[in-house]
Amino acid sequence: MKKHILTSITIFAASTVVAQSPVQIKGRFDKELVKPVKLFKVVEGDMVEIASAQPQLDKNFGFTFYPEYEGFYAIGSGTTGSQTDNNIFYFKPGDQLEFTISEKNYQLTGTNNSKENQILSRWHDEISPVEQKAFYWMKAQSTFVDFFPDLENVVAKANTFTKNNKSGNSKFDSKLQDYIQWDLAANATNFLNTPRSAHPAVEEYTDYYKTLTLASFARNAALVYQIPWANRTLNAISFVSRRTANIPPGKGITGLQQDLDFLPNDTLKGDAILNYLARQKDYSSYKEAADKYQSYFMTASQKKRAIGIMNDMAQLKSGDQGLNFSFPDNNGKTIKFADLKGKVVLIDVWATWCGPCKAEIPHLKKLEKEMQGTDVQVVSISVDEEKDKTKWLKMIKDEQLGGLQLFASGWGDFAKYYKITGIPRFMVFDRQGKVITIDSPRPSNPELKQLLEKVLASK
């Protein structure tokens, strides 16, 4: 008998666990490239990883866990950010699941799979041709010409499918129609929002897209909070709604207000505001929105998250002391941020593999030459991993890079402190090491030179 490595997760308190049975999952990862398989739960419309299992040499894996709620979960080798390489299931205490993950789909195996997951499997078979083109676009190479007919075909089957598939579990049966509508919307919108060799004009959209409105999908926050990747899908629906209404996306707080105008539910408006605040890299932009919209933070989790974002942003506002980092330079000497006091510091966060970073190098060299003889110190901090240190050293030599060249050995505390999730990132600090901006214009933008000259002129 083949052995399964089981990862046990106890989510409930011990007194509660006694009163229920665990969910037992046995799987086989039948793909050429073996990856860790993860178990996700839904938290207010987003996905959170709760366990991970590495398939063994026989490609088998497993989980045993006590479900925090009866409802939808996901299992797969993907990430929390997308349905790609993930599959959705429904669990209640005592359920068993046995299945195989293949290259293009999954198949239930064994005889003890619940009726709910048998129904979800049948639905997945129905929508799989659409899903392959929507989420696995790099392999499918599909355009709207062949996708739209497939989508309309599956949409036509959706209502009949719900009527013909009853599990006998009233909780699941009442949610199935909603789940199917969300799944269709996720596929339809993801198709439009991913790279294609040809994109349709709004006039060429199939009729299904007329049904995708936030007024329809965002009425009930409680429902949104139960659906896997619901917030991601809502954002995509908002994008499609703007296109069909010919409303160009606004920037900054103007764009946020546009999003709020589309949303019919105040709780979901609060979530949208928090997502906007979490993306801000400038304290004044954060404070403008926080002051204007704080009345929308109504739930306990929203209030808690708002406090967390506020505490993070307090580190980032203009005039605050910069983080006193310490990194080795290309000669092995340790350089601290405190060593640069008295200089106006321009920090460039980059990596050798980053195309946009390398595109800024000629502009950065030009700027550095123009700033010679001033108190401007350029500091380039590489977030390359340790394994790529030799490549970093070679690029410094080959490109004759100037300034201070420091090596951060990956995305560590420095990136977390300044909320750096994408590069290049340029930041400016005054002579006392205080923040001017942690998201300045790039060297290719003349505004950066103007900013540096302004800081140099200030006392």
Order of alpha helices (4+ residues) and beta strands (2+ residues): beta-alpha-beta-beta-beta-beta-beta-beta-beta-beta-alpha-alpha-alpha-alpha-alpha-alpha-alpha-alpha-alpha-alpha-alpha-beta-beta-beta-alpha-beta-alpha-beta-alpha-beta-beta-alpha
